[in-house]
Amino acid sequence: MKHLEIQEADSSLTALFDEVTATQSEIVITRNGIPVARIIPCDIKPLYTANYPLRGMPIKIAEDFDEPMPEFWEMLGE
């Protein structure tokens, strides 16, 4: 775990994010020696994979997809 004063972190925030991403370790930001913030690696999955698990998979439609279904209508009583 790395500790930085807030003045050091302010000038190199993008570099700090790159370091956290590369090393998967956390960085603690301090003000006058007192911890005030922590930068940690993020392990959240992208939303499109979480909400759409079948995205990108091939789709196969049956040959009789649009054929009438009389037994279905009989079951419904119509």
C-alpha angles and dihedrals in degrees: 000000000000124000123206134176113242093247091058092046093048094061096046107032096134091051090050091054090050091050093050090049093049099043099031088222130122131250122209118211115209136192114207089344094307117115111243105162143012129210111207133174115267118229100179115135117234112267095239092063093044096048100032109039093165095052111130095017119123119260122220119194119199119245092240095047095122098036118121116263107210093170089058092054091045089053090052090051097240 
